[in-house]
Amino acid sequence: MASWISDYLFGGLSSTVPSMAVSAFRVVLAVAVLAKFTADHRNGAWTFLRVDGFVGHRHRRVHPKLTPSTAVYRVLYVGKFVAAGCLLLGVVPQIAGAAVALWLFFELTFDPENHTSLLATCALLLSFSPGVDDCLTWRTVLDGMREGFAVVIEREQVSVTDPFAQLLIMILVTQMYLATALRKIRSVDFRSGRLLHRVAEHLTLVSDELPQRQSWFPQWFVRRFALGDHDRLSARWRRAAIATISLEILVPPGLYFPSTWPYAAVAGLAMHLGFGFLLPARLTSFGLASVGTYLLFASPLTAQ
């Protein structure tokens, strides 16, 4: 296990770690959140809670006390982009992280999505990290332009912070991978490849009918993995299903050790690229945030 983890746990939660890792994750999370907000906007999120819209009507019936007016919703809508931008630049990042988290938790009341839950929880935990703005902020850019970025980054690398929020994010991601692996193990449809084939088939058939495309499959992929005999194509997907389960089990423990971290990080990145190939429009921000959390484990950024 990375030395800082054992030092922190067995030292009464009183040791420190370099701030660079949590600051780098702040940047990655902010980019992931902005990517999600931009994709949602393209899909009509600006009008979601209109009085005459289906989403707004449903929300008013289910959550009458939580539904803002259209004007208030749009003020909050603009505010979420401002908060995400502040998180990216390191401008009052703890407040910005809390604001992003509040929006995402609110969004779950009318657009429930597990991936949104991950982004929201990570943003909330970042708002409790005292070192989240020690490195890689707007000040870094300005100082780098004057003094050289190598000099500024080297200076920022000596900053340290309490890693409690960082450790909580690590635990969150670990249980996310292991819990989803367990669900997949218990699903006969997933293990057999039938579920993955049906997803690929469905996306191929409906993508042209959607207002915004959700996937972009090349023709060779459609012929070999999407359209055709269900049993035959499901068998082709079985290896991908088993590989997914295996990686979700093996990647988390590998991230905790410096000697295995590079291999686990590459394996996790490959896994999320596979997810993104299947459903890029929905999984890009989730994959980016998930891979970004690897920086918080036993990566070189956490080395004293």
N, C-alpha and C positions, 0 to 999 in steps of 0.2 A: 504494500500500500504506500502511496505517496507520503513522504516523511511529514509534510505539513498537516496531513489529516490525523495521523497518530499523535503528533505533538499537540495538536489542538484538542483532540478528544481526551487524551490522558493528561493534559496540562490544565485541566479545569476550565476549558474553553477560553483561555486567556492569551494564546499565542497569536501571531499575525502572519499574513501571507502577502506577497506582492499584489498591488492594486491593479496591475496591468491586465490580469485575467478577467476580473469582473468588469473593468472598463471596456475591454475588447468585446465581451459578451453584450454589454450595454449597446455598443454600436451595431452589432449583428442583430440583436433583438429589435432595435429601432428600425433598421432596414426591413426586417421581416414584417413588422407591424405596418410600416408605410406601404409595403408591397400588397399586404392584405387590404388596407384601406383603399388603395388605388384600384385593385381588382373589384372590390365591392362597389366602388363608385361607378365603374364601367357597367356593372350589373344592375344599376338603378337604386343603389342604397340611399341616394339623396331624397327619394320619394317614398321610402319604405313606410313611414308612419303618417302618410297623408290620411285625412279623414275619409276620403272616398276610395282608399286603397284596401286591398285584401289584408295585407300584413297589418296595417293600422287598425282595421276593423277587428281583426282577431286579437290584437294586443289589447285593445280597449275592453274587450269582453273578458279576457283572461287576467289582465293586470290593469284594472281601471285606475288604480292609484299611482301606477308607475308610468302611465302614458303621458308624455308631454304634448303640448300643442305643437303644431307643425313649425311655428316660428322658433320655439325653444329648441325643438329637435334639431333644426338646422344650425342654430348657434352652437349647440353641443357638437354637431357634426363637423363644423369648421374647427372647433376647439380641439377635436381629437387629432387633426392633422398638425395643429400648432404644438400640441403636447408631444406627439411623436417626433416632430422636428427638434424640439428642445431636448428630448431624450437623446437623439442622435448627436447633437452638438455639445451636450454636456451643460446646457443652460438649466439651472435649478433641476437637475435630473431626478432627484428624489421626488419632488413635487410632480414633475412631468410623468414619472413612472406611475405614481399613484393615480394621476388623471387618466392615463392610458388604461390602467387596470380597471378603474371605475367604468369607463366607457365600454370596455370589452365585457365586463360582467353584466352591464346593462344590455348590451347587444345580445347576450345569451337568452334574454327574456323574449326576444322576437326572432332570433336566428340561432337556435341551439346547435352548437358544433363543438365536438371534443377538441378540435385543434384550437379554437378560440379560447377554450379553458386553459390550455397550456400557455398561450401567449399572455393571458390575463394574470395567471398565477406567477409567471416569471416576472412580469412587470411589477406586480405588487411586491414580490420579494426583493427586487432591485431597489424599490423605494426605501427599504430598510438598510441598505448597504451604505455605510459611511464613506467608503472609498470609491464609489461609483463614478465620481467626477475627478479623480486624481490624475487620470491619463486620457489621452486621445479625445480631447475636447476641442472647442473652437480656439482655445488658448494655444493648444498644440500646433494648430495650423498657422496661427499668427507668429508664434515663436519660431516655428520651423522655417517660415519664409524669411525671417530675419537672421537666424543663427544656423540654420541647416537642420533638417529633420533628424539626421542621425544623432546629432548632439542632444536635441530635445528628447527624443525617445530614450536615449541612454540615461538622461537625467530623470525621466519619469519612471524608469524601471526600478528605482530605489524606493519608490513610494510603497507603503505597506498599509494594510487595513485589516479589520476584524472579518474573518471569513464565515461568520454564522449564516448570513443570507446566502452566500455562495454554497455552503454545505446543504442548506435546505433545497436549493435548486437541483443539486446533484441527487439528493434523495428522491425528489419529485420525478426526475427523468428516469432514474433507475426503476422505480416502481411502475412508471408508465410503460417502459419496455417489457418488464417482466409480466405485468398484468395483461397487456395485449397479447403477449406470447401464450399465456395460459388460456386466454379466450380462443385463440386460434387452435391450440392443441385440442381443446374440447369441441371444436367445430369440425364435424366430419366433412361438411361441404368445403371448408377451407383446405383441410389437409389433402383432400382428393384432387384439388385444383378446380373443382366445379364452380366454386364461387368466383375465383379469379377469371375464369373463362366467361362467365355470365357478365361480369363487370366490363371486360374488354368488348364483348359482343354488344352489350347495351350502349356503351359509349360510341362504338362505331356506327350503330344504327341511328342514334338520335342526335349526334353532334351537329349535323347540318341543319337540324330543326331548331336548335337552341339560339336565343338571342346573342349569346356569347359562347364560342366554342370552348369545350372543357378539355379536349385532347386533340392531338395531331399525330395520327398513326400513319407510318409509311405503308405502301401497298403490300410489301413483302410481309409485314407484321400482320396486316389484316388477313391475308390469305393463310398464313401459317398458324395464327394464334387467336383470331377473332371470329371469323365467319366459316362455318363448316359443321361437320358432325360434332355434337356436343361431347360425347364420350371420348372420341379420339382427341379432340383439342383439350379436354380437361386433363387427360393424361400428360399432355405436354406442359401444362401449367403446374403439375404436381411438384416437379423439382423446384420451381420458383416458390411454391408454398412452403415446402420443407426448408428451403434456404432462408426464407423470411423468418420462420420460427426459430431456426438455429441462430441466426444473427441477433435476433431480439433477446435471446438468452445469453449469448456469449459477449456481445458488445459491452453491456454495462460493467461487468466485473473487470474486463480488460482495460477500461478507461481509468480505473483506480490505481494502476501500477505504471510507473514510468517506463519500465521495460516493455510492456505490452500496449501502452497507450497509442503509439503510432499505428500499430496493426489494427487495433480496435477502432481508431478514428477513421482509417481508410475503409475498413469494412462497413462502419456505420454510414459513411458518406456514400459508398456504393449502394447500400440498401436504400437510402433516401433518394438517390438518383433514379433507382428503379421505381420507387413510389411515384416520383415526379414525372417519369416517362408515361406512366399509366394515367395519371390524373394531374397534369401540371397546373391547371388553373386553380385547383383547390388545395394542392399540397405543397406549393412552392414556399409559402411563408412558414408553414409548419416544419418542412424539412430544413429550411434555413435556420430557424430558431433551435430546432433539435440538435443539429450539427454544431451550432454555435455554443451550446452548453458544454460540448466536449472540452472547450478551452478552460473550463472551471475545474476539471478533474486533475489528472496528473500530467497535464500538458507542460511544455517548456515554460509557458508564461507563469506557472505557479512555482517554479523553482526559485529558491532563495539565492 
